[in-house]
Amino acid sequence: MKKLPNLDALRFFLALLVIVFHLPNLSRNQGLPFYNDLPIFNKGIQAVYTFFILSGFLIVRLIYLEKETGRFSIRKFYLRRILRIFPLYYLVLIFGFLFYHMFLPYLGIPFETNYSLKEGLLLSVFFFPNIFAFSHDPGGILKILWSIGIEEQFYFLIAPLLYFLKKTKILQVLIGIAILYFIVFHSTSSAYLRNHFFVYFYLLSGGVIAILEVEKKLEFLKRSIIIPIIILSASLLFFFTNVFQFKDLWLTNLTAMVLLSLFIHVLSCNNFGIVIKNRIINYLGQISYGIYMLHIIALNAVVFIFIKFKEFAFFNNIFTIILINILTFALTIILAHLSYKYFEKPFLKLKTKFR
């Protein structure tokens, strides 16, 4: 299957947004200087939502195209997802529990937990880390796993649904489920869904856009370059300003869902031949899963060092902020590269056998 363009670059951009969101938050919590005055420093959750749409777009597109040829296998689908997601997920999970329950106590660093180890392990191991993260606040290294849980829950539900549905009914059913779930999620009786970020409608919207593109129902968007320019401009405003942040949660989510779905479509299917070919950026996009998962470990390490040397006051606040950012980015990329090359790659090679 032909690889869609520009999505690796998008992945890297989204991972960066998550990093620059967490950097000032942890620095502030530990009494270090920080800077987050620009809107771009507060778009971490929006970046994760875009990851969700992208995931729904790619996964539903893949299943839909495989159904067209009669080659869709649920077993192979789950094996591919397991080999891609599970190794690094469980590595970070194990490290996180060891970090908060053994490493920090050994160093005499106070960290209060308000959950039983059994409960935390059960929720995390069986892919409900979003419930664990937002019910107990177990610490950044474990909390970062919440989004992976949402994706895995979606994969668990979407594959059987699309397998049993007739191809001609898939688009209608996905649109219906997306609308119904969006309404339920924002109803007054669904606080639990909102509090634990069960935002499946973002993944569903990505899937809807994917099928519309495969069925060539979005060709009208390709007749003029003006519409893609408008969508790209609005998307830049979305990430770099607060123009699309509304009082009503449903309106904010609806705007993000529609705009970001179209944004991904423009980048991958309606880009008028404009393709990002920079090898460094595309490689960083390839290892973006590691960047996302490991950046919080790198950040904790850098912040820990600066806390230890804070009393010596080597640098002023501005230089400290710059140095924390540079070191965190550098360490994150090093960890992600090593993880990809020496830990993830063997599983990815095995994954190709189940295409």
N, C-alpha and C positions, 0 to 999 in steps of 0.2 A: 504494500500500500504506500502510495506516494506521501512523503512527509510534507506537512504544511509549513509554509515559510513564516518567519518572524516570531514564532511562538517561543523559541529558546530565549531570544532577547527579551520578550515579555516576561518570561519566568524570572529572569535575573532582575529585571526592574522591580517586579513585585516582591521578590525576596529582599531586595535593598530597602524597600518601604517598610517591611516588617522589622528589619534591623534598626533603622533610624527611628522607629517607633519605640522599640524596647530600650535602646541605649539611654536616652535621657530619663526614662522612667526608673530604671534600676539605679542610675547614678544619683537621682534625686532621693530615692528610698534609702540609699546608703550614705547620704550626707555629702556627696561629691558635687562639684559644679556641673551644671547641665544647661542645654539650650534646646528648647522646643517651641519657640514662638511662631514659627512659620507653619501654615496648615499642612505642608508636606510631611512634617514630623509627627503628625497625628492621623495618618492614613493606614495604619497597620491592619486594622480590622477590614477596611475596604479592600486592601491588597489580598487578604485571605478570601474575601467574598469573590474577588476576581479569579483567584485560584480555583474556587469551587465551580464557577461558571466554565472556566477553561476545562476542568476535569470532566464536567458533565458533557460539554461539547465534544471532547475527544472520545470519551467512552461510549456515549450513545451513537456517535458517528461510526465508530468501529463496529459496534454490534449491528447497527442498521445495515452497513455495507456487507458484513458477513452473512446476514440473513438474506440479502439479495442473491448471494451466490450459494446459499444453502449450506454454508460451512461453519455456522456459529455453534460453538461447543461451550456449554456452561463450565464443564470441567477445565478446559484449557483456559477459559477466561479467568476463572478463579486462581488457577495455577500461575498465570502471568501476574495477576495482582499480588498474590502472595510473595512471589519472587522479587517483585519491585518494591513493595511497601514493607513487608514484615521484617526483613533483616535489620534495617536501620532503625525502624520503629522500636523493636524490642531491645536493640543495643542501647538506645537513648533511654528507654524505659528502665532497664536494669541500672544504668549509670545514675539516673535520677534518683531512684530509691536508695542506692548506696550513698550518693552524695548527701542527701538530706538526713538519712538515718544512721550513717556511720562516719562519713568524712567530716561533716561539720561538727558533730559532737566530739570527735577525736581532736579537732583543732580548738575546741572550746568556744565555737561560734554559736550563739543561741539561735535556734530556729524552731518555732513552736508549731507542732502539728495538731490538728483537731480531728483526726480520723484514725481508725484502726488500720494497721498495716494490711490485714486480710481484706478489708473493704476496698482500700486503695488498689491493691493488686488485682482483685477480681474485676473491678470496673475498668482498669487499664488494660489488663491482659485480654479481656473479651471485648475490647473496642467500644467502651463507653467512657473514654477519658474526658469527654465534654461534661458529663455529669460529675465526675470526680473533680475536674478543674474548677467548675463554677459553684460547686457545693462546699468545697473545702479549701480552695486556694493552696494547693500543695507545694507551691514554689515554681519558678519560671521554667525550669528544665522539664518538669512533668506537665506543667500547664500548657506548654507549647504543643503537646500531643492532641489537644482537643480537636483541632481541625482535621487531623488524620482520622480520628474516630468518626467524624461526620462523613468523610469520604467513604470509609469502609462500610459504614451503615448503608450508605446509598448504593454502593456496589452490591451489597448483599441483597438489596431489595430490587434493584433495576434489572439485573441479569435474568432472574426467573420471569419477571413481568414481560420483558421483551421477547424472551424465548417462547412463551406460550401465546403471545399476541400475534395475530395476523399482521403482516407487514403493512397492509392498507389501513389498519386501525391504530398503529403506533402513534402517529402524530396527534390524532384526535384525543387519544387516551392521555398522552403526556401533557397536552395543553389543559385538558380537564382536571387532571391531578394537580398540576401546578397552580391553577386558579383556585381550586378547592382548598388545597393545603395553604396557600397564601392567605386566604380568608380566615381559615381556622387558626393559623399561627398568630394573626393580629387581633383575634377576638379577645374579649375581656376574660374569658374562662381559660385561656391558654398561656398563662404566665409561666408555667413550667417549661413549655417549649421555648419561650423567649429567654428565660433565665439561663437555659442550658444550650442556647444557640443551635437549635435543631432547624437550621435554615436550608432545608432541602430544596426549597423553591429556586435557589440560586443554581444548583446543579441541574434541576429540571429545565430551567430557562436556557441553559447552555445546550442541553439536549434538543430542545425545540428548535433553536437556531440551526443546529447541525443538520437536522432532518429537512428543514426548509431549504437549506443550501443544497443538500444532496438531491432533493426533488426539484431543484431549479425554480423555486418560488420566490427567490430574492434577486432575480435577474434585473428587476427594475432599479435596484440600488447600484447596478453596474453600468448604467447608461450614461452617467455623467460623473465626473470626478468631484463635483460640488458636494454631493451627499456624503461621500467618505471624508472629505475635508471638514464638513460640519460635525460629523460624528467624532473624528479625531480631536478637533478643537474642543468640543464639549467634554471629551474624556480627559484631556489635559486640564481643563478647568476643574473637573471632578477631583483629580488627584492633587492639584496644586492650590486650590482655593476651597472655600466652604460654600460655594454658590448652591450646590445641590444638597445641602444639609438642611432639612426641614424640621419643624416642631413635631409633626406627626411621623411616627416610626414607619407606618405603612407607606407613606408617600416617599420617604427616603429610600426604603427598600425597593419599592416599585421603580423609582427612577434609576437606582443603581442596577437593578436587574435588567431593565430594558437597555439602558445606555451601555453597560459593560458587555452585554451579549453582542450588541451591534459592533462595539469596539473590537472584540475578538474576531468577529466575522470580517471586518474591514482589514485587519492585520493579516489574516490568514487566507482569505478567499477573494477579497475585493480591494487589493492593494495597487492595482494598475501597474504591476510589474516592479514595484518598489520593494526590494528584499534586502534585509540587513545581512550582510555576508562577513562581517567582522568575526574572525575566528576566535578571538579572545572572548568577546561578548557571547557568542554562541556556545562556547565551551562552558562559560560560567552559567549559562542557562541550562546546559546539560546536567551540571552538578548542583542545580538550584535546590533539589530536594535535600541534599546534604547541607547546603548553605542555610536553608530554613530550619532544619532540625538541629544543627550543631552550633548555630550562632549564639544561642543562649548560653551554651557551655563556654564558648570563647569569651563572651561578655562577662560572665561570672568570674572567670579567671583574671581578666584584665581589671575589673573593678576590685577584686580581692587584693591584687598587687597595689593598686592605688590607695586602698584603705590602709594597708600596712605602712605605706610611705607618706600618708597624708600629713602626719605630724611634723615631717621634715620640711614641708612646704617648698619643694624644689621649684615649682612652676606657679605662675599666676593662673587665674581661673580660665581665661581664654585658651592658653596653651595646654592646660590640663584637658579641657574639652576636646580640643583638636587631637591630642595624643591618644586619649581614650578611644576616639572614633577610628583613628588610623590603625591602632593596634588591634582593635576588635575586628575591623574589616579584614586585616591581613591574616590574623589567626583563624578567622572563620573560613576564609578561602583556602588556607593551608589544610585545615581539618577536613573540609569538604572534598578537596582534591585527593587527599590521602584515603579518605573513606571511599570515594568513587573508584579509585584505581585499585586499591588493595582489598577492599571489603565488599563493595556493591557489585563490582564488575563480574566476578564469577557467577553471581546470581543472575545478572542481566544476560550473560551468555547462555545460561541454562534456560532463561525465559524465552529466548528466540526459538527454542525447540518446540514451543507450544503455540507458535503463530499459526 
